[in-house]
Amino acid sequence: MKSLNIKRQHLLIALLLCVTRVSSSVVPQQSQRRSKDELITAAREIMMTARYCALITIGRGGRANARTMDAFAPDDNLIVWFGTNPLSRKVSEIRRNPRVTLYYFDRESQAYVAIQGIARLVNDPKEKARHWKDDWKAFYPDRDKSYLLIEVRPLRLEVVNTKTGIVSTSRDWQPPSVIFRRRR
């Protein structure tokens, strides 16, 4: 009887040690305060690593519409440019409501960037020449008529990168964010 109780005690101790070890490995990382510059730098790295991003617009009836886009690298102010067909659904949605969201995801780093911003449709020939990829010739045979730019100026940025410790708060899971001043 005594040996059975000792075995149970050892089993219980072993089980408690296993549970303690497993639970300590799944404790979420603690969010550290990061500067605006650190968050923007981290966001830019994720944006450059991700090959594509999602452009999310608001359609008729308030429905969100997402599509994969081949974005240009963000500029110094984190402004993002895209090329598109002027007859596309996204263009008509941006005309109705210029508020958009961009979403970049880097699977390897378990990282993402979400940018809420204001989109502007640009048909300027100089900008179109500056924001062009030769890979797109087949999609836009007549650059003057079949190619339009979308410029997205950020209003708010959220960034998470679990590998570098940029994580959401443990209480309410709010991701680190940056608010941008509106510029004209």
Secondary structure, 3 states (H helix, E strand, C coil): CHHHHHHHHHHHHHHHHHHHHHHHHCCCCCCCCCCHHHHHHHHHHHHHHCCCEEEEEECHHHCEEEEEECCCCCCCCCCEEEEECCCCHHHHHHHHCCEEEEEEEECCCCEEEEEEEEEEEECCHHHHHHCCCHHHCCCCCCHHHHCEEEEEEEEEEEEEEHHHCECCCCCCCCCCEEECCCCC
